Amino acid sequence: MQDEGTKPLDGKVALVSGAGQNIGRAIAHGLAEDGATVMVNGRGNLDAIETVAAEINDAGGRAIAHLASVADEAAVREMVGRLVDEAGGIDIVVSNAGLRRQTPFVEMDYAEWREMLSVALDGAFLLARYAVPHMQARGGGRVVGLSGISNHVGAKERAHVNASKAGLEGLVRGLAMELAADNITVNAVAPGAIDTVRGSAAGKAPPGIAEAIPLGRRGSVEEIAAMVRHLVGPHGGYITGQCIHVNGGIYLGH
């Protein structure tokens, strides 16, 4: 039983990639509210991640901003090393970084294909690869990857995005089996239509999507963060190898 006055993630250390805005920002805030020390990672916008870290610190939490591309092995190694040095270890990794881009398949070149996979898939591999040994040393940990609904239902002009998320879910299942004996759970969360600020490369949201959702609305970033908080918290320890869909009922898995 949790002692009165303590928080569910007191003493835990987390790294959240792609945490400068939208879902990643909400996850970083949520884990900090639950008591974790959070490294707020982004790859290009230093102001954004420093703002998120400052918001957390000003609210009484502890956060560290670190700019690094999760597709760069040396940068990931350095980032994880810094977090371990400054916070004493690492217990939670949330691989949220990803690129959303719409490109017709016949116009897609190999460089763009590789760029998509290098962030969502290679980045998840690298974060886990360098964080897991520290989790093993601490007696357990939690790894969560952010997938998406388009991988399951298909989406035009997103073959590379779909492939990267399908690969991520395969990595999740493999690591869940391999790391279970180390008390490390590994899961994916697949958001549906979420109310976020879309980058120009992501294209326009499909018209009428809210009307197609059984619950009749888009989800919020806080609702995605809430699922991540559950998976990495004390009540999520018996869930591993899963892809949890948070989409208002638009995808029912059949």
N, C-alpha and C positions, 0 to 999 in steps of 0.2 A: 504493500500500500504506500502511496506517495505521501510524504510528510506534509502537514499543513504549512503552507507558505512557500514550498518549493515549486519549481516549475518542471515540466516533464523532461526537458532536455538540459537541465542544469548539469554543467560539467562536460557537455558534449561539444565537439568541434565540427563544423560543417563547412563545406565548400559548395557554392552554387555558381555554375557557369551561366553566362548570358544573363546576368542579374541586374543589368542597368535599367531595364524597363519591363513593363508588361508582366507576364507570368513569372519570370525570374525574379523580378523585384518583389513581387508579392510573396514568393517562396522565401526569399532572404529575410523579409520582415517577419514572416510567420515563424520561422525557425528561431529568430532572435527573440521574439515575444515568448517563445517556449523555453528560453534560457540558454540556447546554444550560442557559442562564439561563431560568427559567420564570416567567411571570406567571400567578398562580393567580387565576382570576376566578370570582365568584359574584354573584348578584343580590340576595340577601336576608339571608344568614347570614354576618356578618362573622367571627364566632368560628370557623366551619368553615374558611374559606379562610385565615385567619391561622394556624390550627392546622396545616394542610397546608404552608403556607409555612415555618413554624417547624420542622416535621419535616424538610423538605428542607434548610434552612439548618443545622440541628443535625447532619445527616448529612454535611456538608461541601459541599453544593451551594449554588446561589444561586437564591432565589425571592423574588418580590414579590407580595403579596396586593393585589388591587384589586377593590373592590365596584362593580359597574355592571351595569345591565340591557342585554343585547345587543340588545334591541328598541328602545333609545333611541339615536338617531343621534348626538346631541351627546355622550352618555356614552361611546359607542364611540370617537368621534373623540378625546375626551380620554384614554381609556384607552390607545389605541394611541400617542398622542403622548407620554404619560408613559413608556411602555415604551421608545420610541425615545430619549427624552431620557436615561433612566437607564441603558439597556443598550447604546445606540449603534446600534440598528437592530432589524429583525425579520426572521426567516427562516422561521418555522413558525407556522401558525395551525391549531388544532384546534377546530372548532366542535362542541362536545359538548353545550352547553346545550339543554335541551328539556323539555317538560312531558308527563307521562303522566297522562291522565285518561280515565275511562270515562263516557260520557254517551250514552244512546239518541238516535239522530238526531232523532226528533220532539220531543225535549226540549232539543235543542241550540239556543241562540240565537246570533245573529251575533257578539255580543261574545265569547263563548267560542270560536267558530270563529276569529275574528281573533287572539285571545290565543294560541292554539296556533300559528298560522302566524307570528305576530310573533316568536316565540322561535326555533324550529327553522329557519325559512326566511328571514325578514327578518333575523334575527340573523346567520345565515351570510353573507348578502349584505353586511351592514354590516361585519362583521369583515374579509371579503375586500376590500371596497371601500377601506377605509382602510389595510389592511396591504399590499396588493399593490404600490402605488407604492414602498414602502420595499424590498420584495423586488426589484423591478425595479432599484432603485438599487444593490442589493448583488449583482446578477448572477444571481439565482435565488431559489427558495424552495419551500416545500411547504405545501399547504392540504389538510386532511382534515376531512370532515364525518361525524358519526356518524348513520347512518340506522338501520334496524331491519328485522326480518324481517316484521313485520305489514304493512308497505307492499307486500310481495311476495306474501303469501299471503292478505291480507285479515284483518280482525279486527272483530268486532262492537263497537259502541259506541265506536269509535275512528276514525270517518270523518275527523275533523279531524287527528288524529295521523298517519294514513296519508297524507292529502293533503300535510301539511307535509313528510314524509320523501320522498314522491315528487317534490315540488318541489325539495327539496334535491339529490336525485340528478340532476335535470335541470340545475340550476345547476352541479353538478360537471362534467357532460359539456360544457356550453357553455364554462365557464372553462378546462377542460383543452385544448380546441381553440384558444381565443383566446390563452392564456398560454404555450403550449408554446414559442413562439419566444423567450420571455423566460426559459427554463429554469425555469419554475414548473410543478410537477406538482400536479394536483388530483384527489383520490380520495375515495371514501366507504367506510366500514366499516359493515357491517350485522350487529350482534350478534343472536344467537338468545336462548335462555333463559339468562340469566346470573344467578349468585347475587349479588344485590344487596339492599340495604335499600329496600323499596318504600314510597313515600309513600302516605298513606291515599287520595288521589284516584286513584291508579293501580288501585285495586281489588285483589282477591285474584288470585294467580297461578292459571291454569287447572289443575285437578286432573289428575294423571297425566302431566304434561308431560315429566318426566324419563324415564318409561318409553317415550314416543314418540320420543325422541332416539336415533338409531342408536348413538351412543357411550354411551348409558345414563346420562348425567349432565348437570347444568347446567354451563355454562362459568364460568370465574372472570374477575374484572375484570382480572387480570394477563394473561390470554390475549388479551383485547381490546387492552390496552395494548401487548402485544408486536407485534401487527399494525401498530398506529399507529407504533411505534418503527421497524419495518422500512420502512414507507412513507416516513417522513421522514428515514431514515438514508441513508448512502452507498450501500447496496445496493438502495435503492428508487427510484433515479432514472430507471428505464426503465418505470415503471408510472404511467400517467396515464389519467384518464377512466373509471376502473373503480369498481365497487361490489364490495368483497371481503366475502364472507359468512363469518362465523365463528360456526357454529351446531351443531357436532357432527354434521352430516349431515341435520338435520331439513328443510332446504330445499336441493334440488339443482338448482333453476332450470328445472324443466320442469313 
